[in-house]
Amino acid sequence: MDETDSKWMQRAIDLARSKGSSPQDTPIAAIIVLDGAVLAQGVNETEERCDATAHAEMMAFRAAGQVHGDMDLRGATLYSTLQPCGMCTMASIWTKIGRIVYGAGRDDVHAMYFEDRHLDTMDFIADAWRDDLTLEGGCLKDACASLYFGPDDDVPEELQGNI
């Protein structure tokens, strides 16, 4: 990762903060960059849309397809403030995105942000038919992790969407 990655991740952090300053606001953001410019972006809208698939990455993919006129995003990079879940990782594979860069990872945040105990984004990438997709984590990790509940936070069950 380099300064360019940090620049785009900071932009994703700023977008995430537009949702609110509390982890209860689910301030997750994703930006898709192609040829040095933003192609699309999105924030988590699951609660607002009553749609479990309205993750930030999915919202960005939907917008990117409309702007790009194609679901094939070869050469693009997805920047996400939080390590993508299985659904978003599989969507990354299907969109043929070339690279995923994320900030906070599984060990940096509460388990509530992930749908399973053992499978990791890397498992999906490693087992995909594609061998041209790279995944890099930890970009502005601390700033991204500060947006979410921490690994040891006592989060009420009603706020945990994965149980």
C-alpha positions as CSV (number, residue, x, y, z in Angstrom):
1,M,0.0,0.0,0.0
2,D,1.1,3.5,-0.7
3,E,0.1,7.1,-0.4
4,T,-2.5,6.7,-3.1
5,D,-4.2,4.0,-1.1
6,S,-4.1,6.1,2.0
7,K,-5.6,9.0,0.1
8,W,-8.5,6.9,-1.1
9,M,-9.0,5.2,2.3
10,Q,-9.2,8.6,4.0
11,R,-11.9,9.6,1.5
12,A,-13.7,6.4,2.4
13,I,-13.4,7.2,6.1
14,D,-14.8,10.7,5.5
15,L,-17.7,9.1,3.6
16,A,-18.3,6.6,6.5
17,R,-18.4,9.5,9.0
18,S,-21.2,11.1,6.9
19,K,-23.4,8.4,8.3
20,G,-22.7,9.4,11.9
21,S,-20.1,9.2,14.6
22,S,-21.4,6.2,16.6
23,P,-20.7,2.6,15.8
24,Q,-24.5,2.2,16.1
25,D,-24.8,4.2,12.9
26,T,-23.0,1.4,11.0
27,P,-20.6,3.9,9.3
28,I,-19.1,1.6,6.7
29,A,-18.1,3.0,3.4
30,A,-16.7,1.8,0.1
31,I,-15.2,3.5,-2.9
32,I,-14.5,2.0,-6.3
33,V,-11.6,3.7,-8.1
34,L,-10.8,3.1,-11.8
35,D,-8.1,4.8,-13.7
36,G,-7.3,7.2,-10.8
37,A,-10.9,8.5,-10.4
38,V,-13.9,7.5,-8.3
39,L,-16.2,5.4,-10.4
40,A,-18.7,4.9,-7.6
41,Q,-19.1,4.9,-3.8
42,G,-21.5,3.7,-1.2
43,V,-22.3,3.6,2.5
44,N,-24.0,0.9,4.4
45,E,-27.8,1.3,4.0
46,T,-29.1,-2.0,5.4
47,E,-31.3,-0.3,8.0
48,E,-32.5,2.5,5.8
49,R,-33.5,0.2,3.0
50,C,-34.6,-2.8,5.2
51,D,-32.3,-4.8,2.9
52,A,-29.6,-7.1,4.3
53,T,-27.7,-6.9,1.0
54,A,-27.3,-3.1,1.1
55,H,-23.8,-3.2,2.4
56,A,-21.5,-0.3,1.4
57,E,-19.6,-2.5,-1.1
58,M,-22.8,-3.7,-2.7
59,M,-24.2,-0.2,-3.0
60,A,-20.9,0.9,-4.6
61,F,-21.1,-2.1,-7.0
62,R,-24.6,-1.3,-8.0
63,A,-23.7,2.4,-8.7
64,A,-20.6,1.4,-10.6
65,G,-22.5,-0.9,-12.9
66,Q,-24.8,2.0,-13.8
67,V,-22.0,4.5,-14.3
68,H,-19.7,2.1,-16.1
69,G,-22.4,0.5,-18.2
70,D,-21.0,-2.9,-17.4
71,M,-20.6,-5.1,-14.4
72,D,-17.1,-6.0,-15.4
73,L,-14.8,-3.8,-13.3
74,R,-11.4,-5.2,-14.3
75,G,-8.6,-2.8,-13.3
76,A,-10.6,-1.2,-10.6
77,T,-9.8,-1.1,-6.9
78,L,-12.4,-1.4,-4.1
79,Y,-11.5,0.6,-1.0
80,S,-13.6,-0.4,2.1
81,T,-13.3,0.9,5.6
82,L,-14.0,-2.6,6.9
83,Q,-12.9,-6.0,5.7
84,P,-15.6,-7.1,3.3
85,C,-17.9,-9.9,4.4
86,G,-18.4,-13.1,2.4
87,M,-21.2,-11.6,0.3
88,C,-19.2,-8.5,-0.6
89,T,-16.1,-10.6,-1.3
90,M,-18.0,-12.9,-3.6
91,A,-19.5,-9.9,-5.4
92,S,-16.0,-8.6,-5.8
93,I,-15.1,-11.8,-7.5
94,W,-18.1,-11.7,-9.8
95,T,-17.5,-8.0,-10.7
96,K,-13.9,-9.0,-11.7
97,I,-12.6,-6.1,-9.6
98,G,-8.8,-6.3,-9.6
99,R,-7.9,-5.3,-6.1
100,I,-9.5,-4.9,-2.7
101,V,-8.0,-2.7,-0.1
102,Y,-9.6,-2.5,3.4
103,G,-8.9,-0.7,6.6
104,A,-10.0,-2.5,9.8
105,G,-9.9,-6.3,9.7
106,R,-11.7,-9.1,11.6
107,D,-9.4,-8.9,14.6
108,D,-9.7,-5.1,14.9
109,V,-13.5,-5.0,15.4
110,H,-16.3,-6.8,17.1
111,A,-17.3,-10.2,15.8
112,M,-20.8,-8.8,15.0
113,Y,-19.5,-7.4,11.7
114,F,-19.0,-10.9,10.2
115,E,-21.4,-13.6,9.3
116,D,-19.4,-16.6,10.4
117,R,-16.8,-17.7,13.0
118,H,-14.2,-19.3,10.8
119,L,-14.4,-18.3,7.2
120,D,-12.4,-15.3,6.3
121,T,-12.4,-13.0,3.2
122,M,-9.0,-14.6,2.3
123,D,-10.6,-18.0,2.1
124,F,-13.0,-16.8,-0.6
125,I,-10.2,-15.1,-2.5
126,A,-7.9,-18.1,-2.2
127,D,-10.5,-20.5,-3.4
128,A,-11.8,-18.4,-6.3
129,W,-11.2,-19.5,-9.9
130,R,-9.7,-16.1,-10.5
131,D,-6.0,-15.6,-9.8
132,D,-5.9,-11.9,-10.7
133,L,-7.6,-10.5,-7.6
134,T,-5.5,-9.2,-4.8
135,L,-6.6,-8.3,-1.3
136,E,-4.6,-6.0,1.1
137,G,-5.7,-5.1,4.6
138,G,-4.7,-2.7,7.3
139,C,-4.8,0.6,5.3
140,L,-5.3,3.3,7.9
141,K,-6.4,0.4,10.2
142,D,-6.6,2.4,13.5
143,A,-8.7,5.2,12.0
144,C,-11.0,2.7,10.3
145,A,-11.3,0.5,13.5
146,S,-12.3,3.6,15.5
147,L,-15.5,3.8,13.5
148,Y,-16.7,0.5,14.9
149,F,-17.3,-1.5,18.1
150,G,-14.1,-3.0,19.3
151,P,-13.3,-6.7,19.7
152,D,-13.9,-6.6,23.5
153,D,-16.9,-4.2,23.6
154,D,-20.0,-5.4,25.3
155,V,-22.5,-4.9,22.5
156,P,-26.2,-5.5,23.3
157,E,-27.6,-8.5,21.3
158,E,-30.3,-6.3,19.7
159,L,-27.5,-4.4,17.9
160,Q,-25.8,-7.5,16.6
161,G,-27.1,-8.4,13.2
162,N,-25.2,-11.6,12.9
163,I,-26.9,-13.5,15.7
